[in-house]
Structure formats: C-alpha cells, structure tokens
Amino acid sequence: MKAMIFDADGTLLDSMGLWRRIDREFLEAHHYPYSTEISEQVETMSLQQSAVYFQQLLADREAISVRQITQELDALCAGAYETQIQAMPFVSDFLEAARRQEYRMCVATATDRPLAESAFQRLGLGGYFLEILTCSEV
C-alpha cells in the first residue's frame, strides 16, 4: 500500500507566520515578553496544550483560565484560515501527482479541525485526503 501522512502548518499550508504573530500578540496583550523560543516551544502543541503552556507562563502575572486563553487565541486567528492562509508552493501539483500514482493521503495536525478543513476546502485541497487527524481529537 502506498500512503502519505502530511502535517498541515508549514508543510501544506503557509501558516507558521500566522501562529508566531498570534503568540506575540497574545503575550503582548498580557504584558509578557515574547521570544521566538516561545513560538518554537508551542509549534508542535495543540491549541489546548499551548493554552496550558501560556497559562504557566502567565501564572506569576495573572490568573487566567485555559478556556479564556483558548478563546483569545481562537479570536486572534479567526478568519485567517478561511480567507488568508495560502498553500505552500507546489503543494497542489505534488498532491495531484501523488493522487495519479494512487497514494492514499491523510493529514495529522495540531491545528483544530474546523480551521484546517476551511483552508483545505477554500484552496481546493480537501478532496486529496482520506482523513484529517487532529491532536485535540486524538
């Protein structure tokens, strides 16, 4: 059986800059100094795991719930997957070539399903994947 498993952010979707911007904006709104090391730390985390991490960072400064952090992060990225995020260069061509060679393809991602699905549908990539697996669902 020929199969491929893809990551979404930074592999199929050109979205890593968005997540770094969101990390920075969230921390600045809470008066916490941003560093690229923080973005690197949360890069492979689910949204829920990132919220727990941010809660720990902010623990000495303010009491904030994981739910509130998740809502703030969601609000900061609202609309980007639906309207702005683009496919990485040559992704469509690669996926089409893989489909022609009868590869079975799926996505494993830390991004929440509604965000990933909306970007894939808008970009015409949704039909290539048999399944999308998300960290929060797994």
BALOBA-1460 file (C-alpha; in Angstrom, 3 decimals):
// residues 138
<rec num="1" residu="m" x="0.000" y="0.000" z="0.000"/>
<rec num="2" residu="k" x="1.292" y="3.445" z="-0.880"/>
<rec num="3" residu="a" x="0.367" y="6.133" z="1.629"/>
<rec num="4" residu="m" x="1.471" y="9.568" z="2.818"/>
<rec num="5" residu="i" x="0.772" y="11.443" z="6.036"/>
<rec num="6" residu="f" x="1.165" y="15.219" z="5.912"/>
<rec num="7" residu="d" x="1.456" y="17.902" z="8.550"/>
<rec num="8" residu="a" x="-0.686" y="20.945" z="7.777"/>
<rec num="9" residu="d" x="1.021" y="24.073" z="9.128"/>
<rec num="10" residu="g" x="4.305" y="24.802" z="7.429"/>
<rec num="11" residu="t" x="4.062" y="21.749" z="5.152"/>
<rec num="12" residu="l" x="0.792" y="22.018" z="3.247"/>
<rec num="13" residu="l" x="-0.242" y="25.468" z="4.491"/>
<rec num="14" residu="d" x="1.896" y="28.593" z="4.678"/>
<rec num="15" residu="s" x="0.642" y="29.410" z="8.171"/>
<rec num="16" residu="m" x="3.631" y="29.378" z="10.521"/>
<rec num="17" residu="g" x="3.982" y="33.158" z="10.340"/>
<rec num="18" residu="l" x="0.375" y="33.494" z="11.483"/>
<rec num="19" residu="w" x="0.981" y="31.361" z="14.580"/>
<rec num="20" residu="r" x="4.131" y="33.288" z="15.522"/>
<rec num="21" residu="r" x="2.178" y="36.546" z="15.172"/>
<rec num="22" residu="i" x="-0.629" y="35.171" z="17.334"/>
<rec num="23" residu="d" x="1.819" y="34.031" z="20.032"/>
<rec num="24" residu="r" x="3.396" y="37.501" z="20.060"/>
<rec num="25" residu="e" x="0.091" y="39.389" z="20.088"/>
<rec num="26" residu="f" x="-1.352" y="37.218" z="22.856"/>
<rec num="27" residu="l" x="1.687" y="37.582" z="25.107"/>
<rec num="28" residu="e" x="1.995" y="41.313" z="24.470"/>
<rec num="29" residu="a" x="-1.674" y="41.775" z="25.372"/>
<rec num="30" residu="h" x="-0.843" y="40.140" z="28.702"/>
<rec num="31" residu="h" x="2.359" y="42.178" z="29.168"/>
<rec num="32" residu="y" x="4.618" y="39.156" z="28.864"/>
<rec num="33" residu="p" x="7.810" y="39.445" z="26.784"/>
<rec num="34" residu="y" x="7.668" y="37.478" z="23.548"/>
<rec num="35" residu="s" x="10.599" y="35.445" z="22.255"/>
<rec num="36" residu="t" x="10.940" y="33.179" z="19.238"/>
<rec num="37" residu="e" x="11.833" y="30.375" z="21.674"/>
<rec num="38" residu="i" x="8.250" y="30.509" z="22.964"/>
<rec num="39" residu="s" x="6.855" y="30.057" z="19.463"/>
<rec num="40" residu="e" x="9.276" y="27.194" z="18.855"/>
<rec num="41" residu="q" x="8.115" y="25.581" z="22.101"/>
<rec num="42" residu="v" x="4.409" y="25.678" z="21.195"/>
<rec num="43" residu="e" x="4.916" y="24.915" z="17.489"/>
<rec num="44" residu="t" x="4.109" y="21.213" z="17.859"/>
<rec num="45" residu="m" x="1.437" y="21.618" z="20.546"/>
<rec num="46" residu="s" x="-2.303" y="21.505" z="20.108"/>
<rec num="47" residu="l" x="-4.229" y="24.687" z="20.865"/>
<rec num="48" residu="q" x="-5.208" y="23.226" z="24.244"/>
<rec num="49" residu="q" x="-1.598" y="22.345" z="25.093"/>
<rec num="50" residu="s" x="-0.465" y="25.819" z="24.027"/>
<rec num="51" residu="a" x="-3.091" y="27.373" z="26.287"/>
<rec num="52" residu="v" x="-1.816" y="25.358" z="29.256"/>
<rec num="53" residu="y" x="1.751" y="26.429" z="28.438"/>
<rec num="54" residu="f" x="0.731" y="30.098" z="28.225"/>
<rec num="55" residu="q" x="-1.196" y="29.771" z="31.478"/>
<rec num="56" residu="q" x="2.008" y="28.555" z="33.151"/>
<rec num="57" residu="l" x="3.999" y="31.439" z="31.659"/>
<rec num="58" residu="l" x="1.479" y="33.957" z="32.962"/>
<rec num="59" residu="a" x="0.957" y="32.327" z="36.376"/>
<rec num="60" residu="d" x="3.112" y="34.887" z="38.233"/>
<rec num="61" residu="r" x="1.399" y="37.811" z="36.497"/>
<rec num="62" residu="e" x="-2.285" y="36.956" z="36.376"/>
<rec num="63" residu="a" x="-4.822" y="34.224" z="36.958"/>
<rec num="64" residu="i" x="-6.262" y="33.233" z="33.611"/>
<rec num="65" residu="s" x="-8.099" y="30.071" z="32.656"/>
<rec num="66" residu="v" x="-7.093" y="27.714" z="29.875"/>
<rec num="67" residu="r" x="-10.537" y="28.269" z="28.375"/>
<rec num="68" residu="q" x="-10.030" y="32.054" z="28.284"/>
<rec num="69" residu="i" x="-6.611" y="31.653" z="26.686"/>
<rec num="70" residu="t" x="-8.045" y="29.288" z="24.075"/>
<rec num="71" residu="q" x="-10.810" y="31.776" z="23.280"/>
<rec num="72" residu="e" x="-8.300" y="34.608" z="22.912"/>
<rec num="73" residu="l" x="-6.054" y="32.554" z="20.627"/>
<rec num="74" residu="d" x="-9.061" y="31.499" z="18.549"/>
<rec num="75" residu="a" x="-10.132" y="35.136" z="18.211"/>
<rec num="76" residu="l" x="-6.637" y="36.168" z="17.086"/>
<rec num="77" residu="c" x="-6.630" y="33.639" z="14.251"/>
<rec num="78" residu="a" x="-10.318" y="33.980" z="13.382"/>
<rec num="79" residu="g" x="-10.786" y="34.286" z="9.677"/>
<rec num="80" residu="a" x="-7.174" y="33.677" z="8.655"/>
<rec num="81" residu="y" x="-7.677" y="30.036" z="7.676"/>
<rec num="82" residu="e" x="-10.970" y="30.883" z="5.990"/>
<rec num="83" residu="t" x="-9.654" y="33.823" z="3.976"/>
<rec num="84" residu="q" x="-5.864" y="34.389" z="4.104"/>
<rec num="85" residu="i" x="-3.730" y="31.282" z="4.602"/>
<rec num="86" residu="q" x="-2.296" y="30.015" z="1.322"/>
<rec num="87" residu="a" x="-0.934" y="26.639" z="0.270"/>
<rec num="88" residu="m" x="2.808" y="26.194" z="0.289"/>
<rec num="89" residu="p" x="4.373" y="26.442" z="-3.170"/>
<rec num="90" residu="f" x="3.776" y="23.430" z="-5.423"/>
<rec num="91" residu="v" x="1.515" y="21.634" z="-2.917"/>
<rec num="92" residu="s" x="-1.350" y="21.287" z="-5.396"/>
<rec num="93" residu="d" x="0.934" y="19.891" z="-8.078"/>
<rec num="94" residu="f" x="2.519" y="17.432" z="-5.656"/>
<rec num="95" residu="l" x="-0.815" y="16.207" z="-4.290"/>
<rec num="96" residu="e" x="-2.212" y="15.783" z="-7.783"/>
<rec num="97" residu="a" x="0.844" y="13.760" z="-8.846"/>
<rec num="98" residu="a" x="0.504" y="11.582" z="-5.732"/>
<rec num="99" residu="r" x="-3.184" y="11.022" z="-6.441"/>
<rec num="100" residu="r" x="-2.391" y="9.973" z="-10.025"/>
<rec num="101" residu="q" x="0.036" y="7.404" z="-8.612"/>
<rec num="102" residu="e" x="-2.755" y="6.189" z="-6.291"/>
<rec num="103" residu="y" x="-1.229" y="7.241" z="-2.992"/>
<rec num="104" residu="r" x="-3.625" y="7.288" z="-0.058"/>
<rec num="105" residu="m" x="-3.161" y="10.567" z="1.804"/>
<rec num="106" residu="c" x="-4.151" y="11.978" z="5.165"/>
<rec num="107" residu="v" x="-3.240" y="14.911" z="7.392"/>
<rec num="108" residu="a" x="-2.052" y="14.781" z="11.013"/>
<rec num="109" residu="t" x="-2.080" y="18.261" z="12.521"/>
<rec num="110" residu="a" x="-2.043" y="20.239" z="15.752"/>
<rec num="111" residu="t" x="-4.464" y="22.690" z="14.115"/>
<rec num="112" residu="d" x="-8.104" y="22.388" z="15.099"/>
<rec num="113" residu="r" x="-10.229" y="20.589" z="12.500"/>
<rec num="114" residu="p" x="-12.518" y="23.497" z="11.514"/>
<rec num="115" residu="l" x="-9.516" y="25.715" z="10.744"/>
<rec num="116" residu="a" x="-7.660" y="23.110" z="8.696"/>
<rec num="117" residu="e" x="-10.771" y="21.975" z="6.835"/>
<rec num="118" residu="s" x="-11.775" y="25.524" z="5.927"/>
<rec num="119" residu="a" x="-8.355" y="26.262" z="4.452"/>
<rec num="120" residu="f" x="-8.203" y="22.951" z="2.565"/>
<rec num="121" residu="q" x="-11.667" y="23.457" z="1.091"/>
<rec num="122" residu="r" x="-11.005" y="27.056" z="0.077"/>
<rec num="123" residu="l" x="-7.702" y="26.085" z="-1.550"/>
<rec num="124" residu="g" x="-9.176" y="23.060" z="-3.343"/>
<rec num="125" residu="l" x="-7.073" y="20.587" z="-1.350"/>
<rec num="126" residu="g" x="-9.796" y="18.889" z="0.689"/>
<rec num="127" residu="g" x="-10.507" y="16.143" z="-1.824"/>
<rec num="128" residu="y" x="-6.983" y="14.747" z="-1.656"/>
<rec num="129" residu="f" x="-7.202" y="13.494" z="1.925"/>
<rec num="130" residu="l" x="-8.979" y="10.415" z="3.218"/>
<rec num="131" residu="e" x="-8.791" y="11.715" z="6.775"/>
<rec num="132" residu="i" x="-7.663" y="14.637" z="8.884"/>
<rec num="133" residu="l" x="-6.399" y="13.678" z="12.333"/>
<rec num="134" residu="t" x="-6.011" y="16.439" z="14.914"/>
<rec num="135" residu="c" x="-4.086" y="16.426" z="18.186"/>
<rec num="136" residu="s" x="-7.091" y="17.555" z="20.182"/>
<rec num="137" residu="e" x="-9.224" y="14.739" z="18.777"/>
<rec num="138" residu="v" x="-6.583" y="12.054" z="19.203"/>
